[in-house]
């Protein structure tokens, strides 16, 4: 992201209160029964931290990454207020330069409303056996060419080699979205016969 992108997001998050509301995206709440309650999670482009905090409240340890200091300040303050700050590691990073140094494995990698094939490719390598990839992408309008919007089918490309648990693409809640939950193959179970 450029300095202009950082400044734009900071200006947005500098407004009073939670600009995006207190809850994670509706997709997350819809898929809540399928999402882990323990282990480690990575929240890419976490913004004000709605998803990171929700995951921490459920029992996960979360690494939350974003470019905007103002959004991360809100995340830290709200996490402390809710008593989950010990479960959230906050990292400021310009994702145009790749993920910062993050150690895996991750039981959940979430990339919601942020389109970056290189970042998702990096993050997939952090998935634990049986780990989940949760993606929501804003789609390009017909004839559009925004680098921040995904072409049709991009979410399924992110799932190559994974087991697709949930997928839909189209107009969802008046937005053109692609939504995906996919799972890394579990570790092989050894069996012994005597």
N, C-alpha and C positions, 0 to 999 in steps of 0.2 A: 504494500500500500504506500501511497505517496504521503508526504507530510500533509497535503491537502485532504486526503482521506482521513487521516488521524484527526485533523482539526475539525472536519465535518462531523465525525462520530462524537468527538468530545463535546462539540457545541450541542449536539442532540442530547447527549446524556447529562449535560450540565443543567438541564431544566429540572425544576423541582419535582420530587417524587420519582417513581419508577415509570419511565417513558413507555416501557413495554408491558406494564402491569406486573402483578406479583407472581403470577403462575407461569410455568413453562408453556410452550406452544400446545394447542389442542391435540396434535398428533401424539405428543409424549403422554398426555393424560389418557388418550384412547388406548395406547399400547402399554400402559403401566403394568398390567398383569404379566406381560411377557418380558419386562425389563428386570434386571438383577437388583437385589436389595443389599448385596454384600459385594466386596471386592473393590476393584479400582475402575475409575471411569476417567475419560478424557473428554472435555467439553471444548470444542474448537470454535473460535469466534463467539465467546460466551456472553459478550455484551455486559448487561447489568447482573448477570449471574442467576437468572431465574431457574434455569435447568440445573446448574451446578448446586444451588442451594437445595432444590427439590431432591436431587439424588443424595446429597449429604444427609438430609432429613430422613431418607429411607434407610441409611446405614452405609452408603458407599463412601470411599475416599476418592476425592475428585481433584484432578488437575484441570484448571480453568485458564484458557489462553485467549487473550484479545489484544488489539492494538490500542484501544482507547483508555487512557488513564482514568478519565471521569467515570466510565462504566465500571472499571475495576474497583474504584473507590466505593461506589455504591454496593458492589458485591461484598467487599470486605466489611463494610459497616452493617449491612443486613445480615451477613453470616454471623457476625459477633452478636448482634441483637437477638438472633434466633438460637445462639449457642452451638453453631456447627462450624465455627472458624477453624477448629482443629482438624476438621475433615476435608478442608479445601486448601489446596496449594494454588495460589494465583500467580500467573506469569504474564507479564506484558511483552508482547512480541509482534513484530511486523510479519504477518504470515506470507507476504509476498516473497520473503526470503526463506521460507520453509518453516517447519515446526522448530521450536527451540529444543534444546537437549531434554528429552523426556525418556525416562526408563519405563519399560513395559514389564510384564505384560498387562494389558488392560482387558477387563471383562466387558466393558462397554466403551465404544468410541462414538461420540455424537457430533454431527456436523449439521447444524440446523440454520437454514437461511444464509448459508455461505457456500459459494461455488468455487472450488479450486481442486481440479483433478490432481495436481502434484501433492497438495496437502493430504488429500484423502489417501493417495497411494502411500505416502509416508506413514500416515496414521494406521492404515491397515496392517502394516508390519508390526505394530504394537499389540495387535489383538492376541489375547490368550486363546488356547484351544477352547472351543465352545463360546468364545467371545462374540459380542454382537456389535454390528455396525448400524447406527441409526442415522438416516440422512433425510433432510427435507430441503429441496432446492426450488427456488423461484425460477420458472421457465421463461425463456425468451419469448417475446411477443412475435407474431408472424413478421418476418423481415427484419427482426431486431438483431443487433450485434453487440450487445453489452457484454463485457468480459465477466461481469458479476452475475449474469443470468445463464442458466443451463439450457442447452438444446434438448429437444425431446430424446428420451432414451439414455441420457447421461447417468441417471441414478442406477439404472441396471448395469451400465458399464462398471460402476464402482463395485458392484456385487460379483464381478467375474470370479469364479472359483469358490464363491461362498454359497451357502444354502439360503435362498430367499424365503423369508418367513412371512413377509408382508410387502406388497407393492401396489401402488396406484399412482396414476398420473392424469392430470386434467384440471378442470376448474373445481377447486375445493374451497369452500367458504369464501367464494368470490375472488379467489386468487388462482393463477395458473401455477400449479405445484407438481412436483414429483416427490413421492414419499416412499421410503424403503427401510425395511428392517431385515438384515441378513446376518447369518451366523457362520463363523469360522468352524471348520470341522472339529469335533471334540477329539481329544487325544485318544489314540488307540487303546483299547482295553485289552490287557493281557489276560489270557486264560490258560490255565494249566490243566492238563488231564493226566490222571495217574494210572 
